[in-house]
């Protein structure tokens, strides 16, 4: 037999039922409140501790499962931090293959033993690769046909330095339980508000 709601669950339910942050002027729905804000109000402290936060999180999840509150994880406006990413323990070699004309006598690719393709082997696939690499250059294809070419491999070192990435912090938020009709009406109101901004001018 169920014992009913616990003390923290009743306090959370009563707090959200009062719509502490009011209603959205756009949708008419109760404003989402973060779990931290709910915990501070329930325990009447400026900032809830770890155990208090945990108990409120459990209470919100239980109430949401019973359909008594709405629960969603939302990004907190303006709350971000910078994370450094991209530094491997060891360099990560990468390779870029480029088609380049043979330099003839003293050609570095020939000296390295790279196979030299003769000019008459210049088919459409090779010409397409050349155009993608360099774009159209007058006389370039003819030059390759006369001198031959190599597929030269160049090592591109992997990322050696960290780069900052902005991370937006999200947190569980709750509001009083809303009915499907309320949410549908809120979506319509929000859609009507956004429609003028998303409308595109007709193409000439």
C-alpha positions as CSV (number, residue, x, y, z in Angstrom):
1,X,0.0,0.0,0.0
2,X,1.4,3.4,-1.0
3,X,2.2,5.8,1.8
4,X,1.5,8.8,-0.3
5,X,3.8,11.7,-1.0
6,X,6.8,12.4,1.3
7,X,7.5,15.7,3.0
8,X,10.0,17.0,0.3
9,X,7.6,15.9,-2.5
10,X,4.7,17.7,-0.9
11,X,6.8,20.9,-0.5
12,X,8.0,20.8,-4.1
13,X,4.4,20.2,-5.4
14,X,3.1,23.1,-3.3
15,X,5.9,25.4,-4.4
16,X,5.4,24.7,-8.1
17,X,1.6,24.9,-7.8
18,X,2.0,28.5,-6.6
19,X,3.8,29.3,-9.9
20,X,6.6,31.1,-8.1
21,X,8.1,32.7,-11.3
22,X,4.7,33.5,-12.8
23,X,3.6,32.7,-16.4
24,X,5.3,33.3,-19.7
25,X,3.9,36.4,-21.5
26,X,4.3,34.5,-24.8
27,X,2.8,31.1,-24.1
28,X,0.8,31.7,-20.9
29,X,2.4,28.6,-19.3
30,X,4.1,28.5,-16.0
31,X,7.8,29.5,-16.2
32,X,10.3,26.7,-15.8
33,X,12.2,26.9,-12.5
34,X,15.6,25.2,-12.0
35,X,16.0,22.4,-9.4
36,X,18.5,24.6,-7.6
37,X,15.9,27.4,-7.2
38,X,13.2,24.9,-6.1
39,X,15.6,23.4,-3.5
40,X,16.5,26.8,-2.1
41,X,12.8,27.7,-1.8
42,X,11.8,24.3,-0.3
43,X,14.5,24.3,2.4
44,X,14.4,28.1,2.8
45,X,18.1,28.6,2.3
46,X,20.1,31.0,0.0
47,X,21.8,28.0,-1.7
48,X,20.8,24.4,-1.2
49,X,23.5,21.8,-0.3
50,X,24.3,18.6,-2.1
51,X,22.0,16.4,-0.1
52,X,19.2,18.9,-0.3
53,X,19.6,19.1,-4.1
54,X,19.7,15.3,-4.4
55,X,16.4,15.0,-2.4
56,X,14.7,17.6,-4.5
57,X,15.9,16.0,-7.7
58,X,14.5,12.7,-6.6
59,X,11.2,14.3,-5.6
60,X,10.9,16.1,-9.0
61,X,11.5,12.9,-10.9
62,X,8.9,11.0,-8.8
63,X,6.3,13.8,-9.2
64,X,7.0,13.9,-12.9
65,X,6.5,10.2,-13.3
66,X,3.2,10.5,-11.6
67,X,2.2,13.3,-13.9
68,X,2.0,15.9,-11.1
69,X,4.7,18.2,-12.4
70,X,6.4,18.9,-15.8
71,X,10.1,18.1,-15.8
72,X,12.6,18.9,-18.5
73,X,16.4,19.5,-18.8
74,X,16.9,23.0,-20.1
75,X,20.0,25.2,-20.9
76,X,20.6,28.0,-18.4
77,X,20.7,31.4,-20.0
78,X,24.1,32.9,-19.9
79,X,25.6,30.1,-17.8
80,X,28.5,28.7,-19.8
81,X,32.1,27.6,-19.3
82,X,35.1,27.1,-21.5
83,X,36.5,23.6,-22.1
84,X,39.9,23.0,-23.6
85,X,39.9,20.3,-26.3
86,X,42.0,18.8,-29.0
87,X,45.4,18.1,-27.4
88,X,46.4,14.4,-28.0
89,X,49.1,12.8,-25.9
90,X,51.1,12.0,-29.1
91,X,51.0,13.8,-32.5
92,X,48.4,12.3,-34.9
93,X,49.8,12.3,-38.4
94,X,47.5,12.9,-41.3
95,X,48.2,12.8,-45.0
96,X,47.2,15.0,-47.9
97,X,47.6,13.7,-51.5
98,X,48.2,16.3,-54.1
99,X,48.7,16.0,-57.9
100,X,51.8,17.9,-59.0
101,X,53.7,18.2,-62.3
102,X,57.0,16.5,-62.6
103,X,59.9,18.9,-62.4
104,X,62.0,16.9,-64.8
105,X,65.8,16.8,-64.0
106,X,66.3,17.1,-60.2
107,X,62.6,16.5,-59.4
108,X,62.3,15.8,-55.7
109,X,59.5,13.3,-56.2
110,X,61.5,11.4,-58.8
111,X,64.5,11.4,-56.4
112,X,62.3,10.0,-53.6
113,X,61.2,7.1,-55.9
114,X,57.7,8.3,-56.4
115,X,56.1,6.9,-59.5
116,X,55.9,9.3,-62.4
117,X,52.8,9.1,-64.5
118,X,53.3,9.8,-68.2
119,X,51.5,12.6,-69.9
120,X,49.4,10.4,-72.1
121,X,47.8,8.8,-69.0
122,X,46.0,12.1,-68.3
123,X,42.4,10.9,-68.2
124,X,39.2,12.7,-67.2
125,X,39.5,11.5,-63.5
126,X,43.0,13.0,-63.2
127,X,41.9,16.3,-64.9
128,X,38.9,16.5,-62.5
129,X,41.2,16.0,-59.5
130,X,43.5,18.7,-60.8
131,X,40.7,21.1,-61.2
132,X,39.3,20.4,-57.8
133,X,42.8,21.0,-56.3
134,X,43.8,24.2,-58.1
135,X,40.7,25.4,-60.0
136,X,41.1,26.3,-63.6
137,X,44.6,27.5,-64.5
138,X,45.2,28.3,-68.2
139,X,47.7,25.9,-69.7
140,X,48.0,23.8,-66.6
141,X,46.5,20.6,-68.1
142,X,48.7,20.9,-71.1
143,X,51.7,21.4,-68.9
144,X,50.9,18.2,-67.0
145,X,50.4,16.3,-70.3
146,X,53.8,17.3,-71.5
147,X,55.8,16.8,-68.3
148,X,53.9,14.0,-66.5
149,X,52.9,14.1,-62.9
150,X,53.2,12.6,-59.4
151,X,50.7,11.9,-56.7
152,X,52.7,13.5,-53.8
153,X,51.9,12.7,-50.2
154,X,52.3,15.5,-47.6
155,X,52.1,14.8,-43.9
156,X,49.7,17.1,-42.0
157,X,50.5,17.1,-38.3
158,X,47.6,16.4,-36.0
159,X,46.3,19.0,-33.5
160,X,49.1,20.1,-31.3
161,X,47.3,22.8,-29.3
162,X,44.2,23.0,-27.3
163,X,41.3,25.0,-28.6
164,X,38.6,26.5,-26.4
165,X,35.0,25.3,-26.7
166,X,32.1,27.1,-25.1
167,X,29.9,24.7,-23.2
168,X,26.3,25.7,-22.1
169,X,25.3,24.3,-18.8
170,X,21.9,22.7,-18.6
171,X,19.9,21.7,-15.5
172,X,16.7,19.9,-14.6
173,X,13.8,22.3,-14.5
174,X,10.2,21.8,-13.4
175,X,6.9,23.6,-13.4
176,X,3.4,22.8,-12.3
177,X,1.7,20.1,-14.3
178,X,0.1,21.4,-17.5
179,X,-2.6,19.8,-19.6
180,X,-2.2,18.8,-23.2
181,X,-4.7,21.6,-24.1
182,X,-2.6,24.2,-22.3
183,X,0.6,23.1,-24.0
184,X,-1.1,23.1,-27.4
185,X,-2.5,26.6,-26.8
186,X,1.0,27.7,-25.7
187,X,2.6,26.3,-28.8
188,X,0.0,28.1,-31.0
189,X,0.7,31.4,-29.2
190,X,4.4,31.0,-29.5
191,X,4.1,30.1,-33.2
192,X,2.0,33.1,-33.9
193,X,4.5,35.3,-32.2
194,X,7.5,33.8,-34.2
195,X,5.7,33.7,-37.5
196,X,6.5,37.3,-38.6
197,X,10.2,36.8,-37.8
198,X,10.5,33.5,-39.7
199,X,8.5,34.6,-42.7
200,X,10.8,34.9,-45.8
201,X,10.5,37.5,-48.5
202,X,9.4,36.1,-51.9
203,X,12.2,35.6,-54.3
204,X,12.3,38.1,-57.2
